């Protein structure tokens, strides 16, 4: 009996260690998720849906495994972030919908010089039925302030 009691104590100790390790890993994952969440925020669109505002740090992470259409919407053209796929003026998004992906669930990320024009474009895209729209917070100004270059393809 004493022997099985000892085995149960050892088993209980092992279970506690496993639970502590899983909890520590969960905390690390939670911290990573929280850190990632700090890089973006959900912005509601009046009347329908929302878009996600993302920081420069968030965009740099996204660009490492690019799975989205990167769209410069600034008027007039003042340069662009390397990897930009399209230039569509912020106030002509609806008129240029044919340039965009037909899949309304596709990820689209818009940016402009300061973030104001791209916020307008993001709202327009959401109202057009796109459900995975992202906007670079602070635009190209924030991008340059973080030490990243702009390219001029024109």
N, C-alpha and C positions, 0 to 999 in steps of 0.2 A: 504494500500500500504506500509506504513511504516513497518507494521508487516511482510509482505512477504519479504521485503528488509532485515530485520533483520534475517529472517530464511535463506535467501540466504547467508548472511554473516556467519552465524553459520555453514551452510553446507560447505561453502568454507573453513572455518577454520578447520573443521573436515577432509576435503579432504587433506588439507595441512599437518595436523598431521599424517594422514595415509601414505601419500607419504613420509614424513620424517622418519617414523618408518620403512617402507619398505626399504627405502634407507639405513638406518642404518643397518638393517638386511642383506641387500645385500652387504654392505661394509664388515660386519663381515664374511659373506660367501666368499667374494672375498679374504679377508685376509687369511682365512683358506685354500682356494684353492691355493693362492700364496705360503703359507707356505708349503703345500703338494707338490707343484711344485718345491720348493727349495730342496725337499728331493730326487728328481729324475730328470733325464735329458735324452732326446732322443739322441741316438748315431746312425748316419747313417752307413749303411754297404755298402761298395763299390759294386756297381752293383745290389743291391737288398735290399729293406726294411731297417729296423732299429731294434735296441734293446733299452731297457731302463736301464740306469745306476741308481742305487738306493743307497742312503746313509744308514748307520747303523740305524739311527733314522727311516728312511722310512721302512727298513726291520723289525724293532721291531714292528712298527704299523701293517705291513702286517701279521706278525706272530700271532697277536691277533685274526685274522679271516682267518686262513690259507686256501687258495683256490688255491694253486700252488704246483708244484713238486719242492722241494729244493734239488739241486744237487751239491755235492762237486766234483770239477774237478781237485783238486790239486794233483800233482805227485811230490814226494812220499806223501803218506798219513801222515798228521801231526795233526790229530784231526779234529773235525767238530763242526758245530753249532747244538745245540740241535734242533731236529725236521727234521734233514736231512733225505731225503728219499732214495737217491741213491749216489753211488760213481762211477763216470765215468771219467777216465783220460781225460784231456782236449784235448789231441792229438788223442784220440780214439772215439770221439763223433760219427762220421759217422759209424764206425764199430760196435758201441753199440746202434744204433738207435732202435733196437728191445726192449731195456730196457725202452725206452722213451714212452710217451703217443702217440698213433696213431693219435690223434686229433691234427692237426698242428696249431690249434687255442688255444690249452691249454696253460695255463700260466706256464712257466718254469723259475726258478730262479737259476742261477749258481753262484758259488763263489770258490775262491781259497785262497791261503795265502795272496797275495798282490793285486790281481785284474788283473794281467797281463795274466795269463793262462785262467782265466774265461772270459776275453774279447775275447780271441781267440776262446774259446768254444762258446760264445754267437754269434760271427760272423758266425761260422760254422753252428750253429742251424738255424740262419736266412737264410743262403744259402741253407739249407736243406728244407726250406719252412715253418719253424715255425714262427708265426706272433706275438706271445706274450712272447717274451724272455726278461728276466731281468738279470742284472749283479750287484753283490754287489761291489760298489766302495770301494777300499781299502782292500777288502777281510777280512780274519781272523785277520790280523794285526789291521785294523781299528776297528773290532769287539772287540778285546781284549783291545785296547786303550780306548774304550768307557766304559770299565768296565764289559763287558759280558764274561762269561766263554766259553771255548771250552770243548767238551767232547771227550773221546777216546773210540770208540766202537770196537776197534780191539785189 
